[in-house]
Amino acid sequence: MALDRQRLIKVFKEECENLDSSNSEINDYKKELFKAVCDIIYQESLHQERATRIQQKVQDTISRLSEMVTE
């Protein structure tokens, strides 16, 4: 399962890097988006291993990212 997560993160990172932009705000957003996806994948792995309460943690991550977009 860990390899699947690593592969998912690798593919997502490559796709984020392929988004070409000279706009620094978009580049900052791409970094934050990548961190958010990694955080969600990590929270999902914890949820599978320990049955953590994932819904609120994922919502917090999404809210943090949406704040960046609306600024």
C-alpha positions as CSV (number, residue, x, y, z in Angstrom):
1,M,0.0,0.0,0.0
2,A,2.8,2.4,0.8
3,L,4.2,2.1,-2.7
4,D,0.8,3.0,-4.1
5,R,0.9,6.2,-2.0
6,Q,4.4,7.0,-3.1
7,R,3.5,6.5,-6.7
8,L,0.4,8.6,-6.4
9,I,2.4,11.4,-4.8
10,K,5.1,11.1,-7.5
11,V,2.6,11.4,-10.3
12,F,0.8,14.3,-8.7
13,K,4.1,16.1,-8.2
14,E,5.1,15.6,-11.8
15,E,1.8,16.9,-13.0
16,C,2.0,20.0,-10.8
17,E,5.5,20.7,-12.2
18,N,4.2,20.4,-15.7
19,L,1.8,23.3,-15.2
20,D,3.8,26.1,-16.7
21,S,3.3,29.5,-15.3
22,S,5.3,32.7,-14.9
23,N,2.7,33.9,-12.4
24,S,4.2,33.6,-8.9
25,E,0.7,33.3,-7.2
26,I,-0.1,30.3,-9.4
27,N,3.3,28.8,-8.6
28,D,2.7,29.3,-4.8
29,Y,-0.8,27.8,-5.3
30,K,0.7,24.7,-7.0
31,K,3.1,24.2,-4.0
32,E,0.2,24.6,-1.5
33,L,-2.0,22.2,-3.6
34,F,0.8,19.6,-3.6
35,K,1.2,19.9,0.1
36,A,-2.5,19.6,0.6
37,V,-2.8,16.5,-1.5
38,C,0.2,14.9,0.4
39,D,-1.5,15.8,3.7
40,I,-4.7,14.2,2.6
41,I,-2.9,11.1,1.4
42,Y,-1.1,10.9,4.8
43,Q,-4.3,11.4,6.7
44,E,-5.9,8.6,4.7
45,S,-3.0,6.3,5.6
46,L,-3.4,7.1,9.3
47,H,-7.1,6.5,9.0
48,Q,-6.5,3.0,7.5
49,E,-3.9,2.1,10.0
50,R,-5.6,3.5,13.2
51,A,-9.1,4.4,12.3
52,T,-8.5,8.1,12.9
53,R,-11.2,10.7,12.4
54,I,-10.2,11.8,8.9
55,Q,-13.2,13.8,7.8
56,Q,-12.4,16.9,9.9
57,K,-8.7,16.8,9.1
58,V,-9.4,16.6,5.4
59,Q,-11.9,19.5,5.6
60,D,-9.3,21.6,7.5
61,T,-6.8,21.0,4.7
62,I,-9.2,21.9,2.0
63,S,-10.3,25.0,4.0
64,R,-6.7,26.1,4.3
65,L,-6.2,25.7,0.6
66,S,-9.4,27.6,-0.3
67,E,-8.3,30.5,1.9
68,M,-5.3,30.9,-0.3
69,V,-7.4,30.9,-3.5
70,T,-9.8,33.5,-2.1
71,E,-7.2,36.0,-0.9
